[in-house]
Amino acid sequence: MFRPLELYVGLKYTRAKRRNHFISFISSISMGGIALAVMLLITVLSVMNGFEAELRDRILGMASHVEISSGRGSLEDWQGLKKEVDTRVSDVNGAAPYISGEGMLRSGRSLSGTLIRGVLPNEEKDVSDVSSHMVAGSFDSLKDGKYRIVIGAELAALLGVDVGDKVDLMIPTANITPAGIVPRFRRFTVGGIFKVGMYEYDRGMVMIHMGDAATLYHMGQGVTGLRLHLKDMFDAPNVSRQLEVMLPPGKRVSDWTRQHANFFHAIATEKTVMFIILSLIIAVAAFNIVSMLVMVVTDKQGDIAILRTLGLTPRSVMAIFMVQGSLIGVIGTGIGVALGVLLSVNIEHIVPFLEKVLNTDLLSADVYYISQLKAELHEVDVVRIMGLSLVLSFLSTLYPAWRAARVQPAEALRYE
């Protein structure tokens, strides 16, 4: 069976027991360092991918893919606009009007600021996921003139209210009375409690019927805007440009890639920085291969001289030590990829276990946007990391192998 001499000798040197145990130790450290760096890089990027996907899904579960509003004041003819969009834009999966504002909720002595969104329950289900995240009550309890309110779970806990309790909603619009100027408020009944898993919304948003919101804000038949849900969320910029051309002047079009651009740019930047930092760990582990091979070359000078005397070319000597160093990189990379994939796939179970063992909350909901750690493994990331690790391992063998090729047989055998 054909087997290249360089490969055979290189593998033999790798399997042979070292006379110098320190070289074996450095070899093991190099292999372990590469495996650890590859594992960490795969796991971190997978967690970042999962965080980005989870953040995007939760934000877009409450926010709109595309939003149409009036440049000035309220959007009056929203019914006609909705019909036109449904007819002329094929990518739209649903559309719903809304009225937005700010207010203050009070229950007893508890008080909290909040964002208010007036919606039509049946149409809101086409553009958001709130109705599917109800933990108490019903989203359909919102009815025009009934003055019911749906609030987030964190806000309900802060105010100490449950379904059926009364809360006072105050808005920053004043009423002039004989007693002076007082803020406008209305008593609402809690009709439902939702929990979307994102603290920003669970703590700071309430929903009421659009008719009740129009009464509070004196909007008449107008609305703040029209929210669109697309079949493909990543097509939002194209749909926005299409709507800007189609709609008459005075209408403003925005999409989620503009509204939440800072979030996703920050995540992309952080992923890039983490990739560079952890890649440096692989580079450091590769430097250990350099140190190990230099010591091996020094230890094997007699063997090199004999092989050269028997006719082995400098290029073949160089190939022998490149095989030996590259094999350490291949084994370390393989172990790291296996551990990284295994850790990424099971990260959702590992974190709760650690929280239970340490008796602490690693991702507090009032601090982090996402309180549950999830990972999303991408094949392209694994391939890219494998390629980087193997290339660095290969490059680290070049200098020691070149040193081995320059060994002079006569000089090496002089004291043998």
MINUBA-162386 format. One record per residue (C-alpha): residue number from 1; residue in one letter; x, y, z. Coordinates in nm, 3 decimals. Example, Ala and Ser with C-alpha at 12.3 -4.5 7.8 and 13.67 -1.06 7.14 Angstrom:
// MINUBA-162386
{tivo 1, "A", {1.230, -0.450, 0.780}}
{tivo 2, "S", {1.367, -0.106, 0.714}}
***
This chain:
// MINUBA-162386
{tivo 1, "M", {0.000, 0.000, 0.000}}
{tivo 2, "F", {0.138, 0.340, -0.097}}
{tivo 3, "R", {0.221, 0.561, 0.198}}
{tivo 4, "P", {0.439, 0.875, 0.161}}
{tivo 5, "L", {0.757, 0.854, 0.365}}
{tivo 6, "E", {0.708, 1.203, 0.511}}
{tivo 7, "L", {0.360, 1.115, 0.638}}
{tivo 8, "Y", {0.477, 0.782, 0.779}}
{tivo 9, "V", {0.774, 0.931, 0.970}}
{tivo 10, "G", {0.570, 1.230, 1.088}}
{tivo 11, "L", {0.299, 1.006, 1.231}}
{tivo 12, "K", {0.562, 0.778, 1.385}}
{tivo 13, "Y", {0.723, 1.076, 1.562}}
{tivo 14, "T", {0.381, 1.183, 1.687}}
{tivo 15, "R", {0.300, 0.841, 1.834}}
{tivo 16, "A", {0.648, 0.777, 1.977}}
{tivo 17, "K", {0.706, 0.819, 2.349}}
{tivo 18, "R", {0.911, 1.126, 2.425}}
{tivo 19, "R", {1.246, 1.102, 2.594}}
{tivo 20, "N", {1.184, 1.460, 2.702}}
{tivo 21, "H", {0.859, 1.460, 2.899}}
{tivo 22, "F", {0.847, 1.838, 2.889}}
{tivo 23, "I", {0.794, 1.820, 2.511}}
{tivo 24, "S", {0.498, 1.587, 2.566}}
{tivo 25, "F", {0.357, 1.829, 2.820}}
{tivo 26, "I", {0.387, 2.124, 2.579}}
{tivo 27, "S", {0.228, 1.912, 2.306}}
{tivo 28, "S", {-0.068, 1.830, 2.530}}
{tivo 29, "I", {-0.102, 2.195, 2.634}}
{tivo 30, "S", {-0.102, 2.303, 2.269}}
{tivo 31, "M", {-0.371, 2.050, 2.179}}
{tivo 32, "G", {-0.583, 2.140, 2.482}}
{tivo 33, "G", {-0.546, 2.513, 2.417}}
{tivo 34, "I", {-0.667, 2.480, 2.060}}
{tivo 35, "A", {-0.958, 2.258, 2.169}}
{tivo 36, "L", {-1.059, 2.505, 2.443}}
{tivo 37, "A", {-1.038, 2.807, 2.214}}
{tivo 38, "V", {-1.240, 2.639, 1.937}}
{tivo 39, "M", {-1.502, 2.521, 2.187}}
{tivo 40, "L", {-1.538, 2.870, 2.338}}
{tivo 41, "L", {-1.555, 3.039, 1.999}}
{tivo 42, "I", {-1.828, 2.806, 1.871}}
{tivo 43, "T", {-2.027, 2.837, 2.194}}
{tivo 44, "V", {-2.001, 3.215, 2.219}}
{tivo 45, "L", {-2.100, 3.272, 1.856}}
{tivo 46, "S", {-2.390, 3.029, 1.892}}
{tivo 47, "V", {-2.513, 3.211, 2.202}}
{tivo 48, "M", {-2.479, 3.545, 2.021}}
{tivo 49, "N", {-2.675, 3.407, 1.726}}
{tivo 50, "G", {-2.945, 3.278, 1.961}}
{tivo 51, "F", {-2.957, 3.610, 2.144}}
{tivo 52, "E", {-2.992, 3.802, 1.819}}
{tivo 53, "A", {-3.268, 3.574, 1.688}}
{tivo 54, "E", {-3.455, 3.576, 2.019}}
{tivo 55, "L", {-3.427, 3.952, 2.052}}
{tivo 56, "R", {-3.546, 4.002, 1.697}}
{tivo 57, "D", {-3.843, 3.769, 1.739}}
{tivo 58, "R", {-3.951, 3.924, 2.068}}
{tivo 59, "I", {-3.913, 4.280, 1.947}}
{tivo 60, "L", {-4.104, 4.205, 1.628}}
{tivo 61, "G", {-4.362, 4.017, 1.829}}
{tivo 62, "M", {-4.461, 4.357, 1.971}}
{tivo 63, "A", {-4.329, 4.603, 1.715}}
{tivo 64, "S", {-4.427, 4.617, 1.350}}
{tivo 65, "H", {-4.228, 4.509, 1.047}}
{tivo 66, "V", {-4.332, 4.827, 0.864}}
{tivo 67, "E", {-4.517, 5.128, 0.998}}
{tivo 68, "I", {-4.707, 5.397, 0.808}}
{tivo 69, "S", {-4.788, 5.724, 0.982}}
{tivo 70, "S", {-4.878, 6.080, 0.896}}
{tivo 71, "G", {-4.600, 6.334, 0.878}}
{tivo 72, "R", {-4.821, 6.573, 1.073}}
{tivo 73, "G", {-5.099, 6.494, 1.318}}
{tivo 74, "S", {-5.307, 6.180, 1.292}}
{tivo 75, "L", {-5.369, 5.942, 1.006}}
{tivo 76, "E", {-5.732, 6.000, 0.908}}
{tivo 77, "D", {-5.826, 5.775, 0.616}}
{tivo 78, "W", {-5.660, 5.463, 0.755}}
{tivo 79, "Q", {-5.933, 5.228, 0.627}}
{tivo 80, "G", {-5.872, 5.331, 0.266}}
{tivo 81, "L", {-5.497, 5.317, 0.316}}
{tivo 82, "K", {-5.521, 4.968, 0.465}}
{tivo 83, "K", {-5.729, 4.847, 0.170}}
{tivo 84, "E", {-5.485, 4.998, -0.079}}
{tivo 85, "V", {-5.184, 4.836, 0.091}}
{tivo 86, "D", {-5.354, 4.496, 0.108}}
{tivo 87, "T", {-5.438, 4.519, -0.262}}
{tivo 88, "R", {-5.116, 4.655, -0.408}}
{tivo 89, "V", {-4.844, 4.510, -0.183}}
{tivo 90, "S", {-4.831, 4.131, -0.208}}
{tivo 91, "D", {-4.576, 4.085, 0.073}}
{tivo 92, "V", {-4.811, 4.218, 0.344}}
{tivo 93, "N", {-4.949, 3.943, 0.566}}
{tivo 94, "G", {-5.160, 4.167, 0.792}}
{tivo 95, "A", {-5.227, 4.530, 0.877}}
{tivo 96, "A", {-5.371, 4.695, 1.188}}
{tivo 97, "P", {-5.426, 5.056, 1.300}}
{tivo 98, "Y", {-5.311, 5.181, 1.639}}
{tivo 99, "I", {-5.308, 5.484, 1.864}}
{tivo 100, "S", {-5.001, 5.536, 2.081}}
{tivo 101, "G", {-4.933, 5.761, 2.376}}
{tivo 102, "E", {-4.777, 5.784, 2.718}}
{tivo 103, "G", {-4.944, 5.771, 3.054}}
{tivo 104, "M", {-4.927, 5.682, 3.420}}
{tivo 105, "L", {-5.091, 5.383, 3.585}}
{tivo 106, "R", {-5.196, 5.396, 3.949}}
{tivo 107, "S", {-5.325, 5.129, 4.181}}
{tivo 108, "G", {-5.350, 5.225, 4.545}}
{tivo 109, "R", {-5.016, 5.386, 4.634}}
{tivo 110, "S", {-4.829, 5.218, 4.347}}
{tivo 111, "L", {-4.756, 5.435, 4.048}}
{tivo 112, "S", {-4.573, 5.364, 3.721}}
{tivo 113, "G", {-4.520, 5.530, 3.385}}
{tivo 114, "T", {-4.617, 5.331, 3.080}}
{tivo 115, "L", {-4.658, 5.334, 2.705}}
{tivo 116, "I", {-5.017, 5.308, 2.587}}
{tivo 117, "R", {-5.124, 5.139, 2.267}}
{tivo 118, "G", {-5.482, 5.154, 2.148}}
{tivo 119, "V", {-5.564, 4.858, 1.924}}
{tivo 120, "L", {-5.843, 4.669, 1.754}}
{tivo 121, "P", {-5.809, 4.319, 1.908}}
{tivo 122, "N", {-5.916, 4.120, 1.602}}
{tivo 123, "E", {-5.678, 4.305, 1.370}}
{tivo 124, "E", {-5.395, 4.333, 1.622}}
{tivo 125, "K", {-5.364, 3.954, 1.621}}
{tivo 126, "D", {-5.246, 3.979, 1.259}}
{tivo 127, "V", {-4.944, 4.197, 1.343}}
{tivo 128, "S", {-4.834, 4.101, 1.698}}
{tivo 129, "D", {-4.802, 3.799, 1.925}}
{tivo 130, "V", {-4.954, 3.947, 2.240}}
{tivo 131, "S", {-5.271, 3.741, 2.224}}
{tivo 132, "S", {-5.066, 3.419, 2.223}}
{tivo 133, "H", {-4.868, 3.525, 2.534}}
{tivo 134, "M", {-5.159, 3.584, 2.772}}
{tivo 135, "V", {-5.097, 3.437, 3.117}}
{tivo 136, "A", {-5.428, 3.554, 3.266}}
{tivo 137, "G", {-5.753, 3.692, 3.133}}
{tivo 138, "S", {-5.819, 3.738, 2.762}}
{tivo 139, "F", {-5.696, 3.972, 2.493}}
{tivo 140, "D", {-6.049, 3.972, 2.350}}
{tivo 141, "S", {-6.175, 4.139, 2.669}}
{tivo 142, "L", {-6.080, 4.472, 2.508}}
{tivo 143, "K", {-6.409, 4.616, 2.386}}
{tivo 144, "D", {-6.500, 4.968, 2.282}}
{tivo 145, "G", {-6.656, 5.164, 2.569}}
{tivo 146, "K", {-6.588, 4.896, 2.832}}
{tivo 147, "Y", {-6.259, 5.059, 2.941}}
{tivo 148, "R", {-6.065, 4.742, 2.996}}
{tivo 149, "I", {-5.688, 4.722, 2.987}}
{tivo 150, "V", {-5.431, 4.450, 2.915}}
{tivo 151, "I", {-5.098, 4.493, 3.094}}
{tivo 152, "G", {-4.761, 4.317, 3.116}}
{tivo 153, "A", {-4.686, 4.065, 3.389}}
{tivo 154, "E", {-4.400, 4.269, 3.540}}
{tivo 155, "L", {-4.615, 4.581, 3.555}}
{tivo 156, "A", {-4.902, 4.386, 3.710}}
{tivo 157, "A", {-4.666, 4.253, 3.978}}
{tivo 158, "L", {-4.535, 4.605, 4.049}}
{tivo 159, "L", {-4.885, 4.747, 4.087}}
{tivo 160, "G", {-5.009, 4.441, 4.272}}
{tivo 161, "V", {-5.311, 4.390, 4.045}}
{tivo 162, "D", {-5.476, 4.090, 3.883}}
{tivo 163, "V", {-5.753, 4.032, 3.632}}
{tivo 164, "G", {-6.068, 4.216, 3.743}}
{tivo 165, "D", {-5.887, 4.478, 3.954}}
{tivo 166, "K", {-5.923, 4.851, 3.891}}
{tivo 167, "V", {-5.639, 5.081, 3.783}}
{tivo 168, "D", {-5.636, 5.454, 3.713}}
{tivo 169, "L", {-5.481, 5.559, 3.381}}
{tivo 170, "M", {-5.362, 5.920, 3.366}}
{tivo 171, "I", {-5.242, 6.083, 3.044}}
{tivo 172, "P", {-5.039, 6.404, 3.002}}
{tivo 173, "T", {-5.336, 6.604, 2.873}}
{tivo 174, "A", {-5.490, 6.853, 3.110}}
{tivo 175, "N", {-5.855, 6.923, 3.187}}
{tivo 176, "I", {-5.950, 7.273, 3.299}}
{tivo 177, "T", {-6.188, 7.256, 3.596}}
{tivo 178, "P", {-6.310, 7.507, 3.858}}
{tivo 179, "A", {-6.048, 7.356, 4.086}}
{tivo 180, "G", {-5.773, 7.430, 3.833}}
{tivo 181, "I", {-5.583, 7.231, 3.573}}
{tivo 182, "V", {-5.581, 6.858, 3.644}}
{tivo 183, "P", {-5.448, 6.570, 3.435}}
{tivo 184, "R", {-5.698, 6.363, 3.245}}
{tivo 185, "F", {-5.753, 6.015, 3.383}}
{tivo 186, "R", {-5.989, 5.724, 3.351}}
{tivo 187, "R", {-6.046, 5.416, 3.560}}
{tivo 188, "F", {-5.989, 5.089, 3.375}}
{tivo 189, "T", {-6.053, 4.725, 3.464}}
{tivo 190, "V", {-5.768, 4.480, 3.411}}
{tivo 191, "G", {-5.895, 4.242, 3.144}}
{tivo 192, "G", {-5.577, 4.043, 3.084}}
{tivo 193, "I", {-5.209, 4.004, 3.164}}
{tivo 194, "F", {-4.946, 3.915, 2.904}}
{tivo 195, "K", {-4.586, 3.802, 2.928}}
{tivo 196, "V", {-4.380, 3.814, 2.610}}
{tivo 197, "G", {-4.053, 3.743, 2.794}}
{tivo 198, "M", {-3.898, 4.085, 2.725}}
{tivo 199, "Y", {-3.877, 4.308, 3.029}}
{tivo 200, "E", {-3.911, 4.630, 2.828}}
{tivo 201, "Y", {-4.262, 4.534, 2.718}}
{tivo 202, "D", {-4.370, 4.327, 3.018}}
{tivo 203, "R", {-4.286, 4.620, 3.244}}
{tivo 204, "G", {-4.363, 4.924, 3.035}}
{tivo 205, "M", {-4.657, 4.868, 2.796}}
{tivo 206, "V", {-5.034, 4.846, 2.826}}
{tivo 207, "M", {-5.301, 4.795, 2.562}}
{tivo 208, "I", {-5.654, 4.932, 2.550}}
{tivo 209, "H", {-5.923, 4.931, 2.282}}
{tivo 210, "M", {-5.860, 5.184, 2.006}}
{tivo 211, "G", {-6.201, 5.339, 2.059}}
{tivo 212, "D", {-6.119, 5.407, 2.427}}
{tivo 213, "A", {-5.781, 5.549, 2.327}}
{tivo 214, "A", {-5.945, 5.776, 2.069}}
{tivo 215, "T", {-6.178, 5.907, 2.339}}
{tivo 216, "L", {-5.894, 5.973, 2.583}}
{tivo 217, "Y", {-5.672, 6.148, 2.329}}
{tivo 218, "H", {-5.954, 6.319, 2.133}}
{tivo 219, "M", {-5.840, 6.151, 1.811}}
{tivo 220, "G", {-6.182, 6.128, 1.651}}
{tivo 221, "Q", {-6.163, 5.892, 1.353}}
{tivo 222, "G", {-5.786, 5.932, 1.320}}
{tivo 223, "V", {-5.512, 5.698, 1.435}}
{tivo 224, "T", {-5.142, 5.733, 1.504}}
{tivo 225, "G", {-5.049, 5.495, 1.226}}
{tivo 226, "L", {-5.088, 5.164, 1.046}}
{tivo 227, "R", {-4.873, 4.865, 1.142}}
{tivo 228, "L", {-4.788, 4.604, 0.878}}
{tivo 229, "H", {-4.679, 4.244, 0.924}}
{tivo 230, "L", {-4.484, 4.095, 0.632}}
{tivo 231, "K", {-4.449, 3.739, 0.509}}
{tivo 232, "D", {-4.071, 3.785, 0.520}}
{tivo 233, "M", {-3.945, 4.026, 0.787}}
{tivo 234, "F", {-3.612, 4.069, 0.606}}
{tivo 235, "D", {-3.796, 4.214, 0.307}}
{tivo 236, "A", {-3.902, 4.516, 0.515}}
{tivo 237, "P", {-3.657, 4.767, 0.353}}
{tivo 238, "N", {-3.780, 4.676, 0.003}}
{tivo 239, "V", {-4.145, 4.706, 0.106}}
{tivo 240, "S", {-4.071, 5.042, 0.270}}
{tivo 241, "R", {-3.920, 5.177, -0.051}}
{tivo 242, "Q", {-4.217, 5.044, -0.249}}
{tivo 243, "L", {-4.462, 5.217, -0.014}}
{tivo 244, "E", {-4.272, 5.546, -0.024}}
{tivo 245, "V", {-4.315, 5.553, -0.401}}
{tivo 246, "M", {-4.677, 5.435, -0.391}}
{tivo 247, "L", {-4.817, 5.655, -0.113}}
{tivo 248, "P", {-4.907, 6.022, -0.157}}
{tivo 249, "P", {-4.681, 6.295, -0.009}}
{tivo 250, "G", {-4.718, 6.354, 0.364}}
{tivo 251, "K", {-4.705, 5.988, 0.463}}
{tivo 252, "R", {-4.403, 5.860, 0.656}}
{tivo 253, "V", {-4.286, 5.499, 0.620}}
{tivo 254, "S", {-4.050, 5.326, 0.861}}
{tivo 255, "D", {-3.944, 4.966, 0.914}}
{tivo 256, "W", {-3.792, 4.761, 1.193}}
{tivo 257, "T", {-3.442, 4.772, 1.045}}
{tivo 258, "R", {-3.444, 5.150, 1.099}}
{tivo 259, "Q", {-3.632, 5.164, 1.427}}
{tivo 260, "H", {-3.415, 4.905, 1.603}}
{tivo 261, "A", {-3.097, 4.943, 1.400}}
{tivo 262, "N", {-2.883, 5.024, 1.705}}
{tivo 263, "F", {-2.971, 4.694, 1.875}}
{tivo 264, "F", {-2.871, 4.476, 1.584}}
{tivo 265, "H", {-2.566, 4.683, 1.488}}
{tivo 266, "A", {-2.444, 4.652, 1.847}}
{tivo 267, "I", {-2.492, 4.274, 1.841}}
{tivo 268, "A", {-2.314, 4.242, 1.505}}
{tivo 269, "T", {-2.023, 4.451, 1.635}}
{tivo 270, "E", {-2.003, 4.246, 1.953}}
{tivo 271, "K", {-2.001, 3.920, 1.755}}
{tivo 272, "T", {-1.713, 4.049, 1.543}}
{tivo 273, "V", {-1.514, 4.163, 1.847}}
{tivo 274, "M", {-1.572, 3.833, 2.030}}
{tivo 275, "F", {-1.462, 3.640, 1.721}}
{tivo 276, "I", {-1.138, 3.839, 1.702}}
{tivo 277, "I", {-1.065, 3.807, 2.075}}
{tivo 278, "L", {-1.126, 3.433, 2.088}}
{tivo 279, "S", {-0.934, 3.384, 1.764}}
{tivo 280, "L", {-0.633, 3.528, 1.945}}
{tivo 281, "I", {-0.665, 3.242, 2.196}}
{tivo 282, "I", {-0.632, 2.998, 1.906}}
{tivo 283, "A", {-0.327, 3.193, 1.790}}
{tivo 284, "V", {-0.169, 3.169, 2.137}}
{tivo 285, "A", {-0.232, 2.793, 2.140}}
{tivo 286, "A", {-0.072, 2.773, 1.794}}
{tivo 287, "F", {0.239, 2.947, 1.930}}
{tivo 288, "N", {0.274, 2.655, 2.171}}
{tivo 289, "I", {0.299, 2.428, 1.866}}
{tivo 290, "V", {0.592, 2.641, 1.749}}
{tivo 291, "S", {0.768, 2.600, 2.086}}
{tivo 292, "M", {0.701, 2.226, 2.094}}
{tivo 293, "L", {0.828, 2.165, 1.741}}
{tivo 294, "V", {1.142, 2.371, 1.796}}
{tivo 295, "M", {1.225, 2.148, 2.094}}
{tivo 296, "V", {1.141, 1.835, 1.892}}
{tivo 297, "V", {1.375, 1.949, 1.613}}
{tivo 298, "T", {1.652, 2.002, 1.867}}
{tivo 299, "D", {1.581, 1.661, 2.022}}
{tivo 300, "K", {1.574, 1.484, 1.684}}
{tivo 301, "Q", {1.880, 1.640, 1.520}}
{tivo 302, "G", {2.058, 1.302, 1.514}}
{tivo 303, "D", {1.763, 1.137, 1.342}}
{tivo 304, "I", {1.739, 1.422, 1.093}}
{tivo 305, "A", {2.108, 1.392, 1.011}}
{tivo 306, "I", {2.078, 1.015, 0.950}}
{tivo 307, "L", {1.773, 1.063, 0.726}}
{tivo 308, "R", {1.956, 1.332, 0.530}}
{tivo 309, "T", {2.259, 1.103, 0.494}}
{tivo 310, "L", {2.031, 0.831, 0.355}}
{tivo 311, "G", {1.916, 1.072, 0.084}}
{tivo 312, "L", {1.610, 1.247, 0.230}}
{tivo 313, "T", {1.574, 1.595, 0.084}}
{tivo 314, "P", {1.535, 1.912, 0.298}}
{tivo 315, "R", {1.182, 1.948, 0.161}}
{tivo 316, "S", {1.090, 1.600, 0.287}}
{tivo 317, "V", {1.241, 1.676, 0.629}}
{tivo 318, "M", {1.033, 1.990, 0.641}}
{tivo 319, "A", {0.720, 1.793, 0.549}}
{tivo 320, "I", {0.780, 1.543, 0.833}}
{tivo 321, "F", {0.762, 1.811, 1.102}}
{tivo 322, "M", {0.475, 1.992, 0.931}}
{tivo 323, "V", {0.277, 1.666, 0.950}}
{tivo 324, "Q", {0.360, 1.629, 1.319}}
{tivo 325, "G", {0.254, 1.985, 1.410}}
{tivo 326, "S", {-0.054, 1.986, 1.187}}
{tivo 327, "L", {-0.175, 1.662, 1.346}}
{tivo 328, "I", {-0.181, 1.833, 1.686}}
{tivo 329, "G", {-0.390, 2.113, 1.532}}
{tivo 330, "V", {-0.628, 1.867, 1.365}}
{tivo 331, "I", {-0.685, 1.666, 1.683}}
{tivo 332, "G", {-0.727, 1.980, 1.897}}
{tivo 333, "T", {-0.966, 2.133, 1.643}}
{tivo 334, "G", {-1.169, 1.813, 1.622}}
{tivo 335, "I", {-1.205, 1.790, 2.000}}
{tivo 336, "G", {-1.294, 2.159, 2.023}}
{tivo 337, "V", {-1.559, 2.136, 1.750}}
{tivo 338, "A", {-1.719, 1.831, 1.914}}
{tivo 339, "L", {-1.728, 1.996, 2.258}}
{tivo 340, "G", {-1.844, 2.330, 2.116}}
{tivo 341, "V", {-2.133, 2.176, 1.922}}
{tivo 342, "L", {-2.231, 1.964, 2.223}}
{tivo 343, "L", {-2.224, 2.264, 2.455}}
{tivo 344, "S", {-2.416, 2.487, 2.212}}
{tivo 345, "V", {-2.692, 2.232, 2.161}}
{tivo 346, "N", {-2.740, 2.181, 2.536}}
{tivo 347, "I", {-2.683, 2.538, 2.661}}
{tivo 348, "E", {-3.055, 2.583, 2.736}}
{tivo 349, "H", {-3.036, 2.297, 2.989}}
{tivo 350, "I", {-2.692, 2.377, 3.128}}
{tivo 351, "V", {-2.769, 2.735, 3.235}}
{tivo 352, "P", {-3.080, 2.647, 3.444}}
{tivo 353, "F", {-2.878, 2.367, 3.606}}
{tivo 354, "L", {-2.600, 2.611, 3.700}}
{tivo 355, "E", {-2.855, 2.860, 3.833}}
{tivo 356, "K", {-3.004, 2.588, 4.051}}
{tivo 357, "V", {-2.665, 2.471, 4.177}}
{tivo 358, "L", {-2.535, 2.824, 4.244}}
{tivo 359, "N", {-2.872, 2.943, 4.373}}
{tivo 360, "T", {-2.852, 3.263, 4.169}}
{tivo 361, "D", {-3.017, 3.423, 3.869}}
{tivo 362, "L", {-2.747, 3.454, 3.600}}
{tivo 363, "L", {-2.968, 3.656, 3.364}}
{tivo 364, "S", {-3.190, 3.882, 3.571}}
{tivo 365, "A", {-3.494, 3.997, 3.373}}
{tivo 366, "D", {-3.474, 4.356, 3.502}}
{tivo 367, "V", {-3.115, 4.388, 3.379}}
{tivo 368, "Y", {-3.101, 4.194, 3.051}}
{tivo 369, "Y", {-3.330, 4.215, 2.750}}
{tivo 370, "I", {-3.341, 3.836, 2.734}}
{tivo 371, "S", {-3.361, 3.644, 3.061}}
{tivo 372, "Q", {-3.326, 3.298, 2.905}}
{tivo 373, "L", {-3.002, 3.195, 2.734}}
{tivo 374, "K", {-3.050, 3.022, 2.400}}
{tivo 375, "A", {-2.804, 2.917, 2.132}}
{tivo 376, "E", {-2.843, 2.897, 1.757}}
{tivo 377, "L", {-2.571, 2.691, 1.588}}
{tivo 378, "H", {-2.483, 2.796, 1.233}}
{tivo 379, "E", {-2.289, 2.558, 1.013}}
{tivo 380, "V", {-2.106, 2.844, 0.844}}
{tivo 381, "D", {-1.967, 2.956, 1.182}}
{tivo 382, "V", {-1.841, 2.606, 1.262}}
{tivo 383, "V", {-1.674, 2.573, 0.921}}
{tivo 384, "R", {-1.517, 2.918, 0.951}}
{tivo 385, "I", {-1.378, 2.843, 1.299}}
{tivo 386, "M", {-1.247, 2.503, 1.189}}
{tivo 387, "G", {-1.075, 2.662, 0.891}}
{tivo 388, "L", {-0.917, 2.935, 1.104}}
{tivo 389, "S", {-0.787, 2.686, 1.359}}
{tivo 390, "L", {-0.642, 2.450, 1.097}}
{tivo 391, "V", {-0.477, 2.734, 0.904}}
{tivo 392, "L", {-0.316, 2.879, 1.218}}
{tivo 393, "S", {-0.198, 2.533, 1.322}}
{tivo 394, "F", {-0.048, 2.475, 0.978}}
{tivo 395, "L", {0.126, 2.813, 0.971}}
{tivo 396, "S", {0.274, 2.749, 1.315}}
{tivo 397, "T", {0.464, 2.448, 1.176}}
{tivo 398, "L", {0.645, 2.639, 0.902}}
{tivo 399, "Y", {0.929, 2.794, 1.102}}
{tivo 400, "P", {1.022, 2.482, 1.307}}
{tivo 401, "A", {1.002, 2.267, 0.994}}
{tivo 402, "W", {1.225, 2.514, 0.810}}
{tivo 403, "R", {1.474, 2.494, 1.099}}
{tivo 404, "A", {1.473, 2.114, 1.070}}
{tivo 405, "A", {1.539, 2.132, 0.695}}
{tivo 406, "R", {1.847, 2.347, 0.758}}
{tivo 407, "V", {2.013, 2.094, 0.990}}
{tivo 408, "Q", {2.356, 1.997, 0.851}}
{tivo 409, "P", {2.421, 1.618, 0.881}}
{tivo 410, "A", {2.793, 1.649, 0.947}}
{tivo 411, "E", {2.744, 1.913, 1.216}}
{tivo 412, "A", {2.465, 1.718, 1.385}}
{tivo 413, "L", {2.655, 1.387, 1.389}}
{tivo 414, "R", {2.986, 1.532, 1.508}}
{tivo 415, "Y", {2.918, 1.455, 1.875}}
{tivo 416, "E", {2.701, 1.144, 1.825}}
***
